[in-house]
Structures are given as structure tokens and as C-alpha cells.
Amino acid sequence: MKHEPDKKLDKDLKTFDQQSAKTKELEHLQGLAEKTTGKEREAVEKKIQTKSKARE
């Protein structure tokens, strides 16, 4: 059975590449928040809040 590349992944990567730098940064911070706990997570979530408010 052949493994075909995931066409949806290609489309998703193109969409991600077209996003603004701020959006990419917020997504990165959200990923970090999911991986951390405690005070580290609080600090990351505060950064997310600050950066998302600056975006509005």
C-alpha cells in the first residue's frame, strides 16, 4: 500500500504561511501554553493576552 502525501496538510501549510507574523506568534504562544504548567503557563497566557489586545 502506497503512502500518499496528505493533501489537507499541504493546504493547511499554505494557509499558515499566508498568516501575519503576529498571528503566527500567537499560535506559537498558544502551543507553549498547552505544554507548560504552573507559573510558566501563567506567564505565557499573560503574554498571549497582552499581544492579542495590542492586535485589536
N, C-alpha and C positions, 0 to 999 in steps of 0.2 A: 504494500500500500504506500503510495507516494504521499509525502507531506507537502501540501500546498501552502504558500505564504498566506497569512491572514490578511485578506483584503481590507477588512474593517480596521485593522491596526494601521495599515498604510494611510487610510483616510484620516484616522484619528491623529496620527503623527503630523500630517499636513495641516490639519486644523490647529494643532498645538503650536506649530511653527508660525502660524499667522497671528497668534495672540500677541498682545502688547507685552513689554518687558515686565510691567507691574503685575499683570495677570499671572504671568509665569512665576514671578517671585511669590505671589500669594499662594499659588498652588504648591510651590516648594515648601513654604512655611506650614501649610496645612498638613503636608506629608510628614514634616518633622514633628508637628504636634501629635499626630497619631502614634508616632514611635516613642515619644517621651512620656515621662510621668512626673508627678510632683511639681516642685518649684521650676524645673526646666520647662515643663509643659505650660505652666502659668506664664512664664516669660515669653515663650513663643506665641501663645494666644494673645498676649498683650501687644506684641509686635503686629500680629495679624489685624487686630482691632485698630491700631494706630494707622497702619498702612491702608486699610480699607476705608477708613474715614477720610484720609487725605485724598483718596481717589474720587470721592463724591463731589 
